[in-house]
Amino acid sequence: MAILNILEFPDPRLRTIAKPVDVVDDGIRQLIDDMFETMYEAPGIGLAATQVNVHKQVVVMDLSEDRSEPRVFINPSVEELTHDMGQYQEGCLSVPGFYENVDRPLRVRVKAQDRDGKPFELECEGLLAVCVQHEFDHLNGKLFVDYLSQLKRDRIKKKLGMPDSMLDSSRCNVEVELAKLEESELLELLTNLASCTTFRNDSADSFEKSLPGSQSIAYIKHEGMQPVEHFQMSENYLKSLVKAGIIADCKRSGFEAKYNEVHGDKAFGKLSTEKTDALIKAVLEFKEFSWAGYLPEAFEISVQAGSGTRRSA
């Protein structure tokens, strides 16, 4: 068995929706054993697989004082048996050190599978009812703090040392949507965000010290990204430039020389006198030149220096 790392609020991975377990095999049983050891060590009385960054519908629980009543819930569902609500002070291993009163139904029926995959039903009341609802919430990306007022949630976040910029209530919604993405989609998103925030002309100091700047540079270093591999000449890019900027790119890239080679000397000089829209159209339609391997000067960054500025000559 092994002690697993428990994710802590506001880690966005806690918002991931857990997937059903297709087959209860030795791998799932090993996960269950590791979760029990982690829960007992913490210590706690319940733990969902989501909390240890395994997004499968598995929950372990033991409400006894002597660890004599271990319970396992695989692919659980819960049905409220009463409209009567009770208030218990809840805590969570993913929100360590915080306890708040939460209202929940006092009686519920649970349907699930045990560690051998056998289905069972269980009627729960009191603390057991509260605990199963609390843990099953984790499988749906929900935490007990979500039942609290915005004021209390912000208070908890501040005590956890989170900056004010992370206290916006809309942030939670964004994190939920991000948690739904596949890993490949998240990697593509990170790459695009890194490109947007890093390939720019901010001063070295202001960019490097900014939160988005430092995060983007760290990601670029981790992935070994090369800006030149991600740049594509496009209409949107050209329209973001003034006419002089378009002409400068054409000269620097070798486009001018190739255009003159195909259309005759001074052909590009004549083209450059056209209106901007006509110039952009001609540049994009000229297929005899490849922009592969070209990076606009403004996009060149010194990753080694840890800045988003142009590389010094």
PLY file of the C-alpha trace (Angstrom):
ply
format ascii 1.0
element vertex 313
property float x
property float y
property float z
element edge 312
property int vertex1
property int vertex2
end_header
0.00 0.00 0.00
1.03 3.63 -0.46
0.26 7.06 0.91
-1.23 9.14 -1.90
-1.05 12.91 -2.30
-4.33 14.64 -1.43
-5.30 17.56 -3.65
-6.19 20.73 -1.77
-8.74 23.42 -2.55
-8.74 25.38 -4.85
-6.87 22.89 -7.08
-8.98 22.77 -10.30
-8.52 18.99 -10.54
-10.95 18.69 -7.64
-13.61 19.92 -10.08
-13.15 16.97 -12.43
-16.21 14.76 -12.94
-15.25 11.17 -12.07
-15.94 8.43 -14.60
-17.66 5.13 -13.78
-15.50 2.09 -13.08
-16.03 -0.40 -15.92
-14.35 -3.39 -14.30
-13.55 -3.89 -10.63
-10.15 -5.54 -10.93
-6.93 -5.80 -8.92
-5.95 -2.30 -10.01
-9.11 -0.84 -8.47
-8.63 -2.89 -5.32
-5.05 -1.60 -5.03
-6.40 1.94 -5.38
-8.91 1.21 -2.61
-6.17 -0.10 -0.30
-4.01 2.95 -0.99
-6.96 5.26 -0.37
-7.69 3.63 2.99
-4.06 4.00 4.06
-4.05 7.63 2.91
-7.33 8.38 4.70
-6.22 6.79 7.97
-2.87 8.55 7.85
-4.42 12.00 7.21
-6.49 11.24 9.40
-10.05 11.34 8.07
-13.26 9.35 7.90
-13.89 9.49 4.16
-11.97 9.90 0.92
-13.01 10.06 -2.73
-10.68 9.00 -5.55
-11.02 12.50 -7.02
-9.14 13.85 -3.99
-6.08 11.77 -4.87
-6.27 12.80 -8.54
-7.79 9.53 -9.74
-10.99 10.44 -11.52
-12.96 7.24 -11.06
-16.12 6.72 -9.05
-14.55 5.20 -5.95
-15.09 6.24 -2.32
-13.73 4.77 0.92
-15.05 5.49 4.40
-14.68 4.44 8.03
-16.63 6.23 10.77
-15.34 4.02 13.59
-12.80 5.08 16.20
-10.72 1.92 15.79
-10.73 1.52 11.98
-13.02 -1.49 12.26
-15.78 -0.43 9.83
-14.20 0.16 6.42
-16.74 0.83 3.68
-16.21 0.90 -0.07
-18.53 2.52 -2.61
-17.87 1.99 -6.31
-20.09 3.71 -8.91
-22.38 5.02 -6.16
-25.72 6.76 -6.54
-27.74 8.38 -3.78
-31.48 8.87 -3.31
-32.97 11.23 -0.74
-35.49 9.48 1.53
-36.67 12.56 3.38
-37.04 16.28 2.93
-35.96 16.81 6.53
-32.63 18.58 6.64
-30.00 18.33 9.33
-26.96 20.46 9.99
-23.57 18.95 10.68
-20.22 20.66 10.98
-18.22 19.33 8.05
-14.53 19.31 7.33
-12.59 17.95 4.39
-9.12 16.54 3.81
-8.94 18.73 0.71
-9.72 21.86 2.76
-7.55 21.15 5.82
-8.20 23.02 9.03
-11.63 24.40 8.12
-15.00 23.30 9.50
-18.38 24.78 8.61
-22.04 23.85 9.14
-23.76 22.38 6.06
-27.44 21.41 5.66
-28.12 18.00 4.09
-30.98 15.45 3.99
-30.94 13.26 7.11
-31.81 9.98 5.38
-30.63 8.66 2.02
-30.44 5.35 0.16
-27.17 4.42 -1.52
-26.71 1.99 -4.40
-23.13 0.99 -5.20
-20.67 -1.86 -5.73
-18.28 -3.22 -3.11
-14.55 -3.91 -3.52
-15.37 -7.16 -5.33
-17.79 -5.50 -7.72
-20.91 -6.89 -6.06
-23.87 -4.48 -6.05
-25.49 -3.50 -2.74
-27.95 -1.04 -1.26
-27.64 0.76 2.03
-29.98 3.10 3.90
-28.02 5.78 5.74
-28.95 8.33 8.35
-27.20 10.79 10.63
-23.45 11.09 10.24
-23.27 8.25 7.72
-25.82 10.00 5.50
-23.85 13.24 5.72
-20.56 11.52 4.97
-21.76 9.62 1.89
-23.29 12.80 0.44
-20.10 14.74 1.16
-17.87 12.14 -0.50
-20.20 11.51 -3.46
-20.16 15.26 -4.10
-16.41 14.96 -4.74
-17.10 12.56 -7.60
-19.18 15.30 -9.22
-16.52 17.97 -8.74
-18.25 19.58 -5.78
-16.83 20.49 -2.36
-18.54 21.29 0.91
-17.36 24.90 0.63
-19.66 25.29 -2.37
-22.60 25.21 0.05
-21.20 28.19 1.92
-21.78 31.87 1.28
-19.38 33.72 -1.01
-18.12 35.63 2.02
-17.18 32.42 3.85
-15.55 30.95 0.75
-13.46 34.08 0.26
-12.50 33.97 3.93
-11.25 30.40 3.55
-9.30 31.27 0.41
-7.62 34.21 2.11
-6.63 32.03 5.07
-5.12 29.61 2.57
-2.96 32.48 1.31
-4.61 32.94 -2.05
-4.16 36.35 -3.75
-7.20 38.56 -4.23
-7.01 37.97 -7.97
-8.09 34.37 -7.38
-11.14 35.18 -5.26
-13.50 36.09 -8.10
-16.55 33.80 -7.93
-16.48 33.40 -11.73
-13.07 31.68 -11.43
-14.75 28.58 -10.03
-16.92 28.27 -13.14
-13.86 28.53 -15.38
-12.06 25.85 -13.37
-15.04 23.51 -13.70
-15.03 23.89 -17.48
-11.26 23.35 -17.66
-11.57 20.20 -15.56
-13.92 18.72 -18.18
-11.28 18.92 -20.93
-9.19 15.97 -22.05
-5.45 16.12 -21.39
-4.69 16.74 -25.07
-7.13 19.67 -25.11
-5.56 21.15 -21.99
-2.07 20.89 -23.48
-3.23 22.64 -26.66
-4.88 25.35 -24.58
-1.75 25.84 -22.47
0.36 26.10 -25.60
-1.93 28.73 -27.09
-2.06 30.70 -23.84
1.72 30.58 -23.52
2.03 31.90 -27.05
-0.46 34.71 -26.41
1.16 35.91 -23.20
4.81 35.38 -24.03
5.36 36.34 -27.66
5.11 40.07 -26.98
7.24 43.15 -26.50
6.84 43.96 -22.82
9.93 45.08 -20.97
11.93 42.18 -19.56
11.41 43.14 -15.93
7.66 43.80 -16.04
6.92 40.66 -18.03
9.18 38.30 -16.12
7.78 39.48 -12.79
4.14 39.26 -13.87
2.12 36.15 -12.99
1.13 35.29 -16.60
4.64 36.01 -17.81
6.42 33.81 -15.31
3.88 31.01 -15.76
4.13 31.13 -19.54
7.91 31.08 -19.50
7.90 28.14 -17.07
5.53 26.23 -19.36
7.59 27.00 -22.47
10.75 25.78 -20.73
9.01 22.64 -19.48
7.63 21.76 -22.92
10.77 22.81 -24.80
8.63 24.97 -27.08
10.19 26.84 -29.96
8.19 29.91 -31.04
9.14 29.41 -34.68
7.32 26.07 -34.66
4.04 27.69 -33.68
3.93 30.78 -35.88
1.79 30.69 -39.03
1.44 33.54 -41.49
-2.23 34.44 -41.58
-4.66 37.18 -42.54
-5.33 37.94 -38.88
-1.64 38.46 -38.20
-1.10 40.70 -41.22
-4.17 42.78 -40.39
-2.73 43.40 -36.93
0.20 45.25 -38.54
0.51 48.65 -40.11
1.52 48.60 -43.76
5.16 49.31 -42.94
5.21 46.28 -40.67
3.93 44.01 -43.44
6.59 45.29 -45.82
9.29 44.81 -43.17
8.25 41.16 -42.66
8.29 40.58 -46.42
11.80 41.98 -46.71
13.18 40.20 -43.63
11.72 36.81 -44.51
12.96 36.70 -48.10
9.45 37.09 -49.51
10.47 40.26 -51.42
13.37 38.50 -53.15
11.24 35.52 -54.16
8.40 37.75 -55.36
10.82 39.72 -57.55
12.35 36.51 -58.84
8.97 35.27 -60.03
7.39 38.55 -61.19
10.45 40.53 -62.20
12.70 43.16 -60.63
10.96 45.89 -58.66
7.68 43.90 -58.72
7.49 43.95 -54.95
8.26 47.67 -54.90
5.22 48.23 -57.10
3.11 45.88 -54.92
4.08 47.78 -51.80
2.43 50.91 -53.17
-0.95 49.17 -53.22
-3.52 49.63 -50.46
-2.99 47.51 -47.36
-5.85 45.07 -48.08
-4.55 44.46 -51.60
-1.03 43.92 -50.27
-2.26 41.38 -47.70
-4.25 39.53 -50.37
-1.24 39.33 -52.68
1.06 38.11 -49.90
-1.31 35.30 -48.90
-2.00 34.24 -52.50
1.69 34.03 -53.44
2.27 30.28 -53.03
5.78 30.20 -54.51
7.14 31.34 -51.14
7.04 29.29 -47.92
6.81 31.03 -44.55
7.86 27.84 -42.75
10.70 28.53 -40.34
10.08 32.27 -40.26
9.38 34.13 -37.03
8.55 37.85 -36.98
11.09 39.89 -35.07
8.45 41.05 -32.59
7.77 37.42 -31.64
11.35 36.50 -30.89
11.82 35.95 -27.19
14.77 35.20 -24.99
13.53 32.21 -23.04
16.99 31.68 -21.65
16.87 35.14 -20.11
13.36 34.50 -18.82
11.75 37.47 -20.52
9.18 38.19 -23.16
11.28 40.81 -24.92
13.02 40.77 -28.25
16.36 39.01 -28.28
19.20 41.49 -28.20
21.54 41.50 -31.13
0 1
1 2
2 3
3 4
4 5
5 6
6 7
7 8
8 9
9 10
10 11
11 12
12 13
13 14
14 15
15 16
16 17
17 18
18 19
19 20
20 21
21 22
22 23
23 24
24 25
25 26
26 27
27 28
28 29
29 30
30 31
31 32
32 33
33 34
34 35
35 36
36 37
37 38
38 39
39 40
40 41
41 42
42 43
43 44
44 45
45 46
46 47
47 48
48 49
49 50
50 51
51 52
52 53
53 54
54 55
55 56
56 57
57 58
58 59
59 60
60 61
61 62
62 63
63 64
64 65
65 66
66 67
67 68
68 69
69 70
70 71
71 72
72 73
73 74
74 75
75 76
76 77
77 78
78 79
79 80
80 81
81 82
82 83
83 84
84 85
85 86
86 87
87 88
88 89
89 90
90 91
91 92
92 93
93 94
94 95
95 96
96 97
97 98
98 99
99 100
100 101
101 102
102 103
103 104
104 105
105 106
106 107
107 108
108 109
109 110
110 111
111 112
112 113
113 114
114 115
115 116
116 117
117 118
118 119
119 120
120 121
121 122
122 123
123 124
124 125
125 126
126 127
127 128
128 129
129 130
130 131
131 132
132 133
133 134
134 135
135 136
136 137
137 138
138 139
139 140
140 141
141 142
142 143
143 144
144 145
145 146
146 147
147 148
148 149
149 150
150 151
151 152
152 153
153 154
154 155
155 156
156 157
157 158
158 159
159 160
160 161
161 162
162 163
163 164
164 165
165 166
166 167
167 168
168 169
169 170
170 171
171 172
172 173
173 174
174 175
175 176
176 177
177 178
178 179
179 180
180 181
181 182
182 183
183 184
184 185
185 186
186 187
187 188
188 189
189 190
190 191
191 192
192 193
193 194
194 195
195 196
196 197
197 198
198 199
199 200
200 201
201 202
202 203
203 204
204 205
205 206
206 207
207 208
208 209
209 210
210 211
211 212
212 213
213 214
214 215
215 216
216 217
217 218
218 219
219 220
220 221
221 222
222 223
223 224
224 225
225 226
226 227
227 228
228 229
229 230
230 231
231 232
232 233
233 234
234 235
235 236
236 237
237 238
238 239
239 240
240 241
241 242
242 243
243 244
244 245
245 246
246 247
247 248
248 249
249 250
250 251
251 252
252 253
253 254
254 255
255 256
256 257
257 258
258 259
259 260
260 261
261 262
262 263
263 264
264 265
265 266
266 267
267 268
268 269
269 270
270 271
271 272
272 273
273 274
274 275
275 276
276 277
277 278
278 279
279 280
280 281
281 282
282 283
283 284
284 285
285 286
286 287
287 288
288 289
289 290
290 291
291 292
292 293
293 294
294 295
295 296
296 297
297 298
298 299
299 300
300 301
301 302
302 303
303 304
304 305
305 306
306 307
307 308
308 309
309 310
310 311
311 312
